[in-house]
Amino acid sequence: MRAETGNVDKIRDILFGTQMRDYETRFARLEETVSKETTEMRETSRRRFDQLSSTSSANSRHWNPA
């Protein structure tokens, strides 16, 4: 049974090995791109939130002086 499975795996690798390696490379690149974009979006959101918070505090002090 194991010999048959090994043969099937060899045949599968011969027929589809190149395609599978190409897909693995593409998915790895896609994963890297998504991770990078997510990090950039997180940093942009944090920066914008900080700006909004700062502006809101300044406006609050302007309209409600102590």
VOMITI-291951 format. One record per residue (C-alpha): residue in one letter; chain; x, y, z. Coordinates in Angstrom, 3 decimals, padded with zeros to 6 digits. Layout:
['A', 'A', [X, Y, Z]]
...
end
This chain:
['M', 'A', [000.000, 000.000, 000.000]]
['R', 'A', [002.775, 002.450, 000.891]]
['A', 'A', [004.606, 001.676, -002.368]]
['E', 'A', [001.472, 002.566, -004.323]]
['T', 'A', [001.100, 005.809, -002.388]]
['G', 'A', [004.748, 006.634, -003.040]]
['N', 'A', [004.286, 005.978, -006.754]]
['V', 'A', [001.185, 008.154, -006.883]]
['D', 'A', [003.082, 010.931, -005.106]]
['K', 'A', [005.939, 010.650, -007.618]]
['I', 'A', [003.535, 010.791, -010.550]]
['R', 'A', [001.714, 013.738, -009.007]]
['D', 'A', [005.015, 015.556, -008.488]]
['I', 'A', [006.072, 014.868, -012.073]]
['L', 'A', [002.760, 016.096, -013.473]]
['F', 'A', [002.031, 018.996, -011.153]]
['G', 'A', [005.259, 019.703, -009.283]]
['T', 'A', [006.187, 022.810, -011.236]]
['Q', 'A', [002.687, 024.230, -010.985]]
['M', 'A', [002.529, 023.573, -007.258]]
['R', 'A', [005.898, 025.244, -006.680]]
['D', 'A', [004.697, 028.233, -008.728]]
['Y', 'A', [001.522, 028.426, -006.642]]
['E', 'A', [003.505, 028.152, -003.421]]
['T', 'A', [005.740, 031.027, -004.576]]
['R', 'A', [002.742, 033.133, -005.560]]
['F', 'A', [000.983, 032.492, -002.263]]
['A', 'A', [004.131, 033.325, -000.320]]
['R', 'A', [004.431, 036.624, -002.207]]
['L', 'A', [000.739, 037.336, -001.715]]
['E', 'A', [001.003, 036.612, 001.995]]
['E', 'A', [003.994, 038.948, 002.265]]
['T', 'A', [002.152, 041.685, 000.368]]
['V', 'A', [-000.976, 041.350, 002.517]]
['S', 'A', [001.108, 041.443, 005.678]]
['K', 'A', [002.978, 044.541, 004.501]]
['E', 'A', [-000.242, 046.301, 003.447]]
['T', 'A', [-001.881, 045.449, 006.777]]
['T', 'A', [001.056, 046.899, 008.686]]
['E', 'A', [000.977, 050.064, 006.582]]
['M', 'A', [-002.793, 050.422, 007.082]]
['R', 'A', [-002.403, 049.953, 010.833]]
['E', 'A', [000.315, 052.620, 010.999]]
['T', 'A', [-001.707, 055.018, 008.846]]
['S', 'A', [-004.800, 054.509, 010.994]]
['R', 'A', [-002.830, 055.048, 014.193]]
['R', 'A', [-001.241, 058.226, 012.794]]
['R', 'A', [-004.620, 059.589, 011.672]]
['F', 'A', [-006.216, 058.747, 015.010]]
['D', 'A', [-003.406, 060.562, 016.829]]
['Q', 'A', [-003.909, 063.608, 014.579]]
['L', 'A', [-007.652, 063.527, 015.157]]
['S', 'A', [-007.171, 063.207, 018.899]]
['S', 'A', [-004.717, 066.098, 018.926]]
['T', 'A', [-007.026, 068.302, 016.862]]
['S', 'A', [-009.990, 067.389, 019.025]]
['S', 'A', [-008.078, 068.268, 022.194]]
['A', 'A', [-006.962, 071.596, 020.726]]
['N', 'A', [-010.514, 072.451, 019.681]]
['S', 'A', [-011.827, 071.460, 023.091]]
['R', 'A', [-009.322, 073.750, 024.828]]
['H', 'A', [-010.196, 076.561, 022.418]]
['W', 'A', [-013.959, 076.356, 023.006]]
['N', 'A', [-013.793, 075.472, 026.717]]
['P', 'A', [-011.014, 077.547, 028.257]]
['A', 'A', [-010.203, 076.673, 031.850]]
end
